[in-house]
């Protein structure tokens, strides 16, 4: 369970259920105990009253039925008594032909007897007395079944009200939790906006518990941006610093004294080219940094019109140049990198197109697809394979289709994408680029 709200809801439901069950059971126990104490006092009074109904008839002692309360004369009335006097036993008419089962309850204590008359549950009080110098035991019982049935009804009602109260409390608690967690949701949305390039920092107008988090993220973003800028500037400066010595070295390699030793000249030229290529690779690696910093991404709807306007000025204004993208589409890579990538392939398409250049950018299943078509002469299938090989530049051939793939290829590799060439429905060349999203950085 990953949701904080779900954890809080589960904890609340568990706590309320435990507290509710304990509360109801405790309340019912207290009421039951109070009623038992009340009936104990009542039954004790009944036993004392029955004791006064005993009269002496010669040597025998027997109860005066006419002096007994009327509920003892009605069959199965729910109130019963039984008297034991020196082996003789008298029972109330309410017991009919039944007897009260023997019990071991001591005098003065209340007991519950299951299975009384008509399966009634009885509360029994046993009193030991002495009258006319003879020991007398009086057992008084009262039907407790209606009370127990009422308790069961109370339990059902309490359960119904408990469920209703639980639902209401859960709804209130859900609202409170959502309200309390709304700053976290706001932070999550802002982080998603960071990844989408819609903002460059997080708001610091947040609760004090979240302020350190927002501040640290902003500091990290600022530090990352400055570090990347310093890295790019440092490598750019290094590249420019090496250009002049390399130019001097290439110039010296053409001097007669060096050319007089062809093997030496060839080895020196190879090493100088290796140095130059290595510098270009490192410069490209720093320049084509992959995922852009927040706020520096390529907004297609904002950038493409200006890019197409610039190309229209450079090339033949009679060209029909159109583009299409998903609404509000942003490419989550550095703006300058994307301008360079799209600018290169569009520039070459415009060079060779007869009348039409069409660009289409879409996002499907976590991948950005760039598709560029023109109606120029195109490239035959054999030459397409050659173009895609590292180090090949057909734009240097007068009879080829110029693509300037070196920079484009490095940009695509930096984004971990793929490049393919095919025949365009317009009759020229179709350039297809697939750029997968870095899910770790962009997931939200």
Number of C-alpha atoms within 10 A of each C-alpha: 6 6 8 11 15 13 12 14 17 13 12 16 16 12 11 17 15 11 12 17 14 12 12 16 13 12 12 16 13 12 13 15 12 12 14 17 14 11 19 22 15 15 25 21 13 20 24 14 14 22 19 13 15 18 14 12 8 6 6 11 17 15 17 13 15 9 12 17 13 12 15 19 18 16 16 19 16 22 23 27 25 20 25 15 17 12 7 11 13 14 20 23 20 20 23 14 10 14 16 19 9 8 13 7 14 12 14 15 13 20 18 18 20 14 12 20 21 10 11 17 21 23 22 28 28 25 21 15 15 11 14 12 7 10 12 20 19 24 25 26 27 23 22 21 16 12 13 13 11 11 16 13 12 14 16 12 12 15 15 12 12 18 14 12 13 17 13 12 15 17 13 12 16 16 12 12 16 14 12 12 13 12 16 15 13 14 18 14 14 18 23 18 19 21 23 24 22 17 17 19 20 22 14 15 10 16 11 9 9 14 14 13 15 19 15 12 15 17 13 13 18 15 12 13 15 12 12 16 13 12 15 19 15 14 19 19 13 13 16 12 11 14 14 11 11 15 13 10 14 15 10 14 18 13 11 9 11 15 14 11 10 11 11 13 18 14 11 16 16 12 12 17 14 12 14 16 12 12 19 15 13 14 20 18 17 19 22 24 17 20 21 21 23 22 19 20 23 23 20 20 16 12 14 20 13 11 14 17 12 12 17 17 9 12 12 14 12 10 14 15 18 13 16 13 17 12 9 9 17 21 22 28 26 21 21 14 24 23 14 15 18 16 18 19 19 23 18 17 27 25 17 21 22 17 16 19 22 19 20 15 19 16 18 8 7 11 14 20 18 18 19 21 25 30 22 21 14 25 20 15 12 8 13 18 12 13 23 17 12 11 11 14 18 20 15 12 9 8 8 17 25 22 23 18 23 15 16 20 19 19 22 20 16 19 21 14 18 14 16 14 20 16 18 17 11 17 14 23 25 23 20 17 18 20 22 18 21 16 9 7 11 15 10 11
